C-alpha cells in the first residue's frame, strides 16, 4: 500500500509525501501497477476513492516533459469535474517544472482557449463537446496522444456524450493506452468499454469500499414544503441538497424558502455558466446552506462533506435515488437522506420498502416549526481579479489578516478563477472585510469588490 513500492521517481514520491499521500487507497493500489505498465484499465470505483490520483500519477509518470505535444487527454462529463481533475493533476505535477496542463470546457471563451493551445500543452482535461469542437477546427492535435482517460464514464453516457466520444476517437491514435473509470458498469458502459479497450485489466473496488453511512427517512405528507421546514428545524443540517424533478420546481422552491427566511439557491439548466459558478461557489464555501437542484444540474457536483440530501420529488428510478443520496455520508461521516411523498405516490413508494433500515413516518410526527429560519455562516465577496493578475489565495488572506485586521478563523474558502476571486467571510465580519477591500490594496493594487 506504500507508493514507494511502485517504480516512481524520487521527485514524484517526495511530492506525494508533501501532499499527504501517505498510503495508496484501494483503487490506487489495484490500478496503478497496471497503469504504469501501460495496460488498458477498466476500473469501477466511486467518487472520493482516490481515482484521480490513480490515473494522474500514471499520466505524469509516463510523460515526456521535453516533448511539448499533447500526450494525455482526460475526458470528464462536466466543467466542474474537469476543473477538480485539472487542479488535482496540477498538485501532483509539482514534482517537475514546466508540465503544462490545460482545461478545455464549454462556458469558457473559445478564442482564449485558442491562444492557450497555440503554446501547446502536455495534458488536456476537458468535456467531449468542447474537445471535439477544437479537433474539428484543427486547433487541437492529438496525433501524439499516448493515454486517453474517460472519467465517470457512466455519467458521460447518461448525459448523452456517446456520439461525441465516438467522433473524437477518429482523431486519436489507435495505438494508445485507454483508462476507463466509472462508479457503475451497466450494460451500456460495458458495451462502450468493449469498443475502447484492448485486453484491459479489470479493477472492481466497489465491493471492497465501505458503503456510505446514511440514515434514510421517508415522510408521508400533504404539504411537502411545511414538512421540509419541520425536518430542517429538527435536524439542523449544516448543508443540504434538495432535489426536484423540474427546473421550474427548483426555482420556485428556492424562492419560497427564501420567503420563509431560509437561505437557499437554485441550480438548473436555464442558468448561464457564470450564474452556475456563482451558485456553486456560494454553496461549497458555506455562503448558502441549501442548494435546490435538478438531477441534470447536479451532475459533476462534488461536495465532500454534505450533511443531508432531500428528495422533495420522488426520483424517476431507484438508480437515480441511489445517485442522489450517495452524495451524503461520505468518508466515514454520518449522512441523512429524507424523502417526501404524498398519498398519491403510495404505489411508487412501495418499491422503497425493500430494506428494513429505511424508516417510514407520517409528517404529523414532526413538531411544527414554521417560524424556523436558516442563515448562512459566511458571505461571499467577489474580487475583480484572478489568475491573470497573478492573484493567489495567500495574497488575499494576507491582506485581510494583516492590514484589515481580521482573524484567520473568520476567513473561509478562497476560490481563484481566471478573472475573479471569491472569498468567504464570516457574516459578522463581512462589512469590515468589504470596507477594507474596497478602499485598501492587495499586492499594492486596487481591485473592484462586491458582495455576491
Buried (B, 14 or more C-beta within 10 A) or exposed (E): EEBEEBEBEEEBBEBBEEBEBEEBBBBBBBBBBBBBEEBBBBBBBBBBBBBBBBBBBBBBBBBEBEEBBBBBBBBBBBBBBBBBBBBBBBBBBBBBEEBBBBBBBBEBEEEEBEEBBEEBBBBBBBBBEBBBBBBEEEBBBBEBBBBBBBBBBBBBBBBEBBEBBEBBBEBBEEEBBBBBBBBBBEEEBEEBBEEBBEEBBBBEBBEEBEEBBBBBBBBBBEEBBBBBBBBBBEBEBEBBBBBBBEBEBBBBBBEBBBEBEBBBBBBBEBBEEEEBBBBBBBBBBBBBBBBBBBBEBBBBBBBEEBBBBBBBBBBEEEEBBEBBBBBBBBEEBEBBBBBBBBEEBEEEBEEBEEEEEBEBEEBEEBEEBEEBEBEBBBBBBBBEBBEEBEBBBEBBBBBBBEEBEBEEEBBBBBBBBEEBBBBBBBBEBBEBBBEBBEEBEBBEEEBEBEEB
